[in-house]
Amino acid sequence: MQLAVMIAGAVAEAAGWRTVAIGRRSVWLVMPVVLSAAAIAAVLARRPVWAGDAGVPVGLVVGLGTGGALYAATRAFVWVATWWEPFRLDVVRQYGRAATIPRTQALVRSTVVMVPAEELFWRGLFQAHLAAVWSPAAAAGGTWAAYVVVNSASRSMPIVAGAIVAGGLWAGLAWWSGGMLASLASHILWTGLMLVLPPGGGRWAGGSG
């Protein structure tokens, strides 16, 4: 059952990104539904391990620390990468798509719904299941690769770049801790900062309330 949920969830997320990429639906309509369904199925298939060997305090500190560091690194990378016009335009386009709702709503939908759902699926089920079959290192690598492939369906350079770098970090945190708390804290902080303080050419045009 776990393997079936893993495959179905990955295919559904890729299909969701594809739907958003071709402009048929808003990311805020498609992805919360897709990711929530994947998360519910993941929890039903396998009980998630939260803090793992690292424990709650250490997991939170490391997760929040890496989330802040990842945001700083992302700002630096985007600042350089946006000198390349196609990348800059893609950043502007992605924030333009996201800004169809007020930023406060986007922040809530991302950090309360989408990010926890994604972590429950990718780290709570996908990586945990692979770690029970393969080595923990191989499970982290396999989860990272699958995450990048799925996000490639967005056809967005910033999203794929984020999946490569951030996805590798979050898989590594789950490998290190043996749970999903550290990756969840890192993912939430990074996502929140990316919305509140957009890097590079990203601007929020939809208001803040």
KENU-106044 format. One record per atom (N, C-alpha, C): x, y, z; residue in one letter. Coordinates in steps of 0.2 Angstrom, whole numbers, padded with zeros to 4 digits, always signed. Layout:
XYZA ...
END
This chain:
+0004-0006+0000M +0000+0000+0000M +0004+0006+0000M +0010+0006+0004Q +0014+0012+0004Q +0017+0014-0002Q +0019+0009-0006L +0022+0010-0013L +0017+0013-0017L +0011+0011-0017A +0006+0013-0021A +0004+0020-0020A +0004+0022-0014V +0003+0029-0012V +0008+0034-0014V +0014+0031-0013M +0020+0035-0015M +0020+0037-0023M +0018+0032-0027I +0018+0033-0034I +0012+0037-0036I +0006+0036-0033A +0000+0040-0034A +0001+0047-0032A +0004+0048-0026G +0006+0055-0024G +0010+0059-0028G +0016+0056-0030A +0021+0059-0034A +0018+0061-0041A +0014+0056-0044V +0011+0058-0051V +0006+0063-0050V +0002+0063-0044A -0003+0068-0043A +0000+0075-0043A +0006+0076-0039E +0009+0082-0038E +0012+0085-0045E +0015+0080-0048A +0018+0082-0055A +0012+0084-0059A +0006+0081-0059A +0001+0083-0063A -0002+0090-0061A -0002+0091-0055G -0004+0098-0052G +0001+0103-0054G +0007+0102-0054W +0012+0107-0057W +0011+0108-0064W +0010+0103-0068R +0009+0103-0075R +0002+0108-0076R -0003+0107-0073T -0009+0110-0074T -0008+0118-0072T -0004+0119-0067V -0002+0126-0065V +0002+0129-0071V +0007+0125-0073A +0012+0128-0078A +0008+0130-0085A +0003+0126-0087I +0000+0128-0093I -0005+0133-0092I -0006+0135-0086G -0011+0141-0085G -0018+0139-0084G -0020+0133-0083R -0027+0131-0083R -0030+0133-0076R -0026+0132-0071R -0028+0133-0064R -0023+0137-0060R -0025+0141-0055S -0020+0144-0050S -0017+0139-0046S -0011+0141-0044V -0007+0137-0039V -0010+0136-0033V -0014+0141-0031W -0017+0141-0024W -0024+0137-0024W -0026+0136-0030L -0032+0131-0031L -0030+0124-0031L -0025+0123-0035V -0023+0116-0037V -0019+0113-0031V -0013+0116-0029M -0008+0112-0025M -0010+0111-0018M -0014+0116-0015P -0017+0114-0008P -0021+0107-0008P -0025+0107-0013V -0029+0101-0014V -0025+0094-0015V -0021+0095-0020V -0017+0089-0022V -0012+0087-0016V -0009+0092-0013L -0004+0090-0008L -0008+0088-0001L -0013+0091+0000S -0017+0088+0006S -0020+0081+0005S -0022+0080-0001A -0024+0073-0002A -0018+0068-0002A -0012+0070-0004A -0006+0066-0004A -0004+0065+0003A -0005+0070+0007A -0003+0070+0014A -0008+0065+0018A -0014+0066+0017I -0019+0061+0021I -0018+0054+0019I -0017+0053+0013A -0015+0046+0011A -0009+0043+0014A -0004+0048+0014A +0003+0046+0017A +0002+0044+0024A -0002+0048+0028V -0002+0047+0035V -0006+0040+0036V -0011+0039+0032L -0015+0033+0033L -0011+0027+0031L -0006+0028+0026A -0002+0022+0024A +0004+0021+0029A +0007+0026+0032R +0012+0025+0037R +0012+0031+0042R +0013+0029+0048R +0013+0034+0054R +0020+0038+0053R +0019+0044+0053P +0026+0048+0052P +0030+0048+0059P +0036+0049+0058V +0041+0049+0064V +0042+0057+0064V +0041+0060+0070W +0042+0067+0070W +0049+0070+0071W +0051+0069+0077A +0058+0071+0079A +0064+0066+0078A +0062+0060+0078G +0068+0055+0077G +0073+0055+0082G +0079+0053+0081D +0084+0053+0085D +0087+0059+0088D +0086+0065+0084A +0088+0071+0086A +0084+0074+0092A +0078+0072+0093G +0074+0075+0098G +0071+0082+0096G +0066+0084+0099V +0062+0090+0097V +0066+0096+0098V +0069+0098+0103P +0073+0105+0104P +0078+0105+0098P +0083+0100+0098V +0088+0100+0093V +0085+0100+0086V +0080+0096+0084G +0077+0096+0078G +0074+0103+0076G +0071+0107+0080L +0068+0113+0079L +0074+0118+0078L +0079+0118+0082V +0085+0123+0081V +0088+0122+0075V +0090+0116+0073V +0093+0114+0067V +0089+0116+0061V +0082+0114+0061G +0078+0115+0056G +0077+0123+0055G +0076+0127+0060L +0075+0134+0059L +0082+0137+0057L +0087+0135+0059G +0094+0138+0057G +0095+0136+0050G +0094+0130+0048T +0095+0129+0041T +0090+0132+0036T +0084+0133+0039G +0079+0137+0035G +0081+0144+0033G +0084+0147+0039G +0086+0154+0038G +0092+0155+0033G +0097+0150+0034A +0103+0150+0030A +0101+0148+0023A +0096+0144+0022L +0094+0142+0015L +0091+0149+0012L +0087+0152+0015Y +0085+0159+0013Y +0090+0164+0011Y +0095+0164+0015A +0101+0169+0014A +0104+0167+0007A +0105+0160+0007A +0109+0158+0001A +0105+0158-0005A +0098+0158-0005T +0093+0158-0010T +0094+0166-0013T +0093+0170-0008R +0094+0178-0010R +0100+0179-0014R +0106+0176-0012A +0112+0177-0015A +0112+0174-0022A +0110+0168-0022F +0109+0164-0029F +0105+0168-0034F +0099+0170-0031V +0094+0174-0036V +0097+0180-0038V +0101+0184-0034W +0104+0190-0035W +0108+0189-0041W +0112+0184-0041V +0117+0182-0047V +0113+0180-0053V +0109+0175-0052A +0105+0172-0057A +0101+0176-0061A +0098+0181-0058T +0093+0186-0061T +0097+0191-0066T +0104+0190-0066W +0107+0194-0071W +0106+0191-0078W +0104+0184-0078W +0102+0181-0084W +0095+0182-0085W +0093+0185-0090E +0087+0188-0092E +0081+0183-0091E +0082+0177-0095P +0077+0172-0094P +0075+0170-0087P +0080+0169-0083F +0079+0167-0076F +0075+0173-0072F +0077+0179-0073R +0074+0185-0070R +0067+0185-0072R +0065+0184-0078L +0058+0184-0081L +0054+0178-0078L +0057+0173-0077D +0054+0167-0074D +0052+0168-0066D +0057+0172-0063V +0056+0173-0056V +0050+0178-0056V +0050+0183-0060V +0044+0188-0060V +0038+0185-0062V +0038+0180-0066R +0032+0177-0069R +0029+0172-0063R +0033+0169-0059Q +0031+0165-0054Q +0028+0169-0048Q +0031+0174-0046Y +0028+0179-0041Y +0022+0182-0044Y +0021+0183-0050G +0015+0186-0053G +0009+0181-0053G +0011+0175-0054R +0006+0170-0053R +0003+0169-0046R +0008+0169-0041A +0007+0168-0034A +0003+0174-0032A +0004+0180-0034A +0001+0186-0031A -0007+0187-0034A -0010+0182-0036T -0017+0182-0037T -0021+0182-0031T -0018+0181-0025I -0022+0182-0019I -0018+0186-0014I -0021+0189-0009P -0017+0193-0004P -0011+0189-0001P -0006+0192+0000R +0000+0189+0003R -0001+0185+0009R -0005+0188+0014T -0007+0185+0020T -0010+0178+0019T -0015+0178+0014Q -0018+0171+0012Q -0013+0166+0010Q -0009+0169+0005A -0004+0165+0002A +0001+0162+0008A +0003+0166+0013L +0007+0164+0018L +0004+0158+0022L -0003+0159+0024V -0006+0154+0027V -0007+0147+0023V -0009+0148+0017R -0010+0142+0013R -0003+0138+0012R +0002+0142+0012S +0009+0139+0011S +0011+0135+0017S +0012+0139+0022T +0015+0137+0028T +0011+0133+0033T +0004+0133+0032V +0000+0129+0036V -0003+0123+0033V -0004+0124+0026V -0007+0118+0022V -0002+0115+0018V +0001+0118+0013M +0005+0115+0008M +0012+0112+0010M +0015+0116+0014V +0022+0114+0016V +0021+0108+0021V +0017+0108+0026P +0016+0102+0031P +0014+0096+0027P +0009+0097+0022A +0007+0092+0018A +0013+0089+0014A +0017+0093+0011E +0022+0090+0007E +0027+0087+0011E +0029+0089+0017E +0033+0086+0021E +0031+0079+0024E +0024+0079+0025L +0021+0072+0027L +0022+0067+0022L +0021+0069+0015F +0021+0065+0010F +0029+0063+0008F +0033+0068+0007W +0040+0066+0005W +0044+0063+0010W +0044+0067+0016R +0048+0064+0022R +0045+0059+0026R +0038+0060+0028G +0035+0056+0032G +0033+0049+0029G +0032+0049+0023L +0031+0042+0019L +0036+0040+0015L +0037+0044+0010F +0042+0042+0004F +0049+0041+0006F +0052+0045+0010Q +0059+0044+0012Q +0059+0038+0017Q +0054+0039+0022A +0054+0034+0027A +0053+0027+0025A +0049+0026+0020H +0048+0019+0017H +0054+0017+0013H +0057+0021+0009L +0063+0019+0006L +0069+0018+0011L +0069+0021+0017A +0074+0020+0022A +0073+0013+0025A +0067+0010+0025A +0066+0004+0027A +0068-0002+0022A +0069+0000+0016V +0070-0005+0011V +0078-0004+0009V +0080+0002+0008W +0087+0004+0006W +0090+0006+0012W +0097+0009+0011S +0100+0012+0017S +0097+0019+0018S +0098+0022+0024P +0096+0029+0025P +0099+0034+0019P +0105+0033+0018A +0108+0038+0013A +0105+0037+0006A +0104+0031+0004A +0101+0029-0003A +0093+0032-0003A +0090+0031+0003A +0083+0034+0003A +0083+0041+0003A +0088+0045+0006A +0088+0052+0005A +0089+0054-0002A +0094+0050-0005G +0096+0052-0012G +0090+0050-0017G +0086+0045-0016G +0081+0043-0020G +0075+0048-0019G +0074+0050-0013T +0068+0055-0012T +0070+0061-0015T +0076+0064-0014W +0078+0070-0017W +0077+0070-0025W +0080+0064-0028A +0079+0064-0035A +0072+0064-0038A +0067+0060-0034A +0060+0060-0036A +0057+0067-0035A +0059+0070-0030Y +0056+0077-0028Y +0058+0082-0034Y +0064+0081-0036V +0066+0086-0042V +0063+0084-0048V +0062+0078-0050V +0058+0076-0056V +0051+0078-0055V +0048+0077-0050V +0041+0079-0049V +0040+0087-0050V +0045+0091-0047N +0044+0098-0047N +0046+0101-0054N +0050+0096-0058S +0051+0098-0065S +0045+0099-0069S +0040+0096-0067A +0033+0097-0071A +0031+0104-0071A +0034+0108-0066S +0032+0115-0066S +0034+0119-0072S +0040+0117-0075R +0043+0120-0081R +0045+0127-0078R +0047+0128-0072S +0049+0134-0069S +0057+0133-0067S +0061+0137-0069M +0068+0137-0067M +0069+0138-0060M +0066+0144-0057P +0066+0145-0050P +0064+0139-0046P +0058+0136-0048I +0055+0130-0044I +0060+0124-0044I +0062+0123-0050V +0067+0117-0051V +0073+0118-0047V +0076+0124-0047A +0082+0126-0044A +0081+0125-0036A +0075+0127-0034G +0073+0126-0027G +0073+0119-0025G +0070+0115-0029A +0069+0108-0028A +0076+0105-0027A +0080+0107-0032I +0087+0104-0032I +0091+0105-0025I +0091+0112-0023V +0095+0114-0017V +0091+0112-0011V +0085+0115-0011A +0081+0114-0004A +0079+0107-0003A +0077+0104-0009G +0075+0097-0008G +0081+0092-0006G +0087+0094-0008G +0092+0090-0005G +0094+0091+0002G +0093+0098+0004L +0094+0099+0011L +0088+0096+0016L +0082+0096+0014W +0077+0093+0018W +0077+0086+0018W +0079+0082+0012A +0081+0075+0013A +0086+0074+0017A +0092+0078+0017G +0097+0077+0022G +0096+0078+0029G +0091+0083+0030L +0089+0084+0037L +0085+0078+0040L +0081+0075+0036A +0077+0069+0038A +0081+0063+0039A +0087+0062+0034W +0092+0057+0035W +0095+0058+0042W +0098+0064+0043W +0101+0065+0049W +0097+0064+0056W +0091+0066+0056S +0087+0066+0062S +0083+0060+0063S +0082+0056+0057G +0077+0051+0058G +0070+0052+0058G +0068+0059+0057G +0061+0061+0058G +0060+0067+0053G +0054+0070+0053M +0053+0075+0048M +0052+0082+0052M +0053+0083+0058L +0053+0089+0062L +0058+0094+0059L +0064+0092+0058A +0069+0097+0056A +0068+0099+0049A +0066+0095+0045S +0065+0097+0038S +0058+0101+0037S +0053+0100+0042L +0047+0104+0042L +0049+0111+0044L +0052+0111+0049A +0054+0118+0052A +0058+0122+0047A +0063+0119+0044S +0067+0122+0039S +0062+0124+0033S +0058+0120+0030H +0054+0121+0025H +0049+0127+0026H +0046+0127+0032I +0041+0132+0034I +0044+0139+0034I +0050+0139+0037L +0054+0146+0038L +0056+0148+0031L +0059+0144+0027W +0061+0146+0021W +0055+0149+0016W +0050+0145+0016T +0044+0147+0012T +0041+0153+0014T +0041+0154+0021G +0038+0160+0024G +0042+0166+0022G +0049+0166+0022L +0053+0171+0021L +0053+0173+0013L +0052+0168+0009M +0052+0169+0002M +0046+0172+0000M +0040+0172+0004L +0034+0175+0002L +0034+0182+0005L +0037+0183+0011V +0037+0190+0015V +0042+0194+0012V +0048+0191+0010L +0054+0195+0008L +0056+0192+0001L +0052+0193-0004P +0054+0190-0010P +0061+0192-0013P +0065+0187-0015P +0072+0189-0017P +0072+0191-0025P +0077+0194-0027G +0079+0196-0034G +0073+0200-0037G +0071+0198-0043G +0066+0201-0046G +0059+0200-0044G +0058+0196-0039G +0051+0194-0036G +0048+0200-0033G +0042+0201-0034R +0038+0206-0031R +0031+0204-0030R +0028+0206-0024W +0021+0204-0023W +0016+0209-0025W +0012+0208-0030A +0008+0213-0033A +0001+0213-0030A -0001+0208-0026G -0008+0206-0024G -0010+0209-0018G -0006+0213-0014G -0007+0216-0008G -0005+0212-0002G -0006+0214+0004S -0003+0210+0009S -0008+0208+0014S -0015+0210+0013G -0020+0208+0018G -0025+0203+0015G 
END
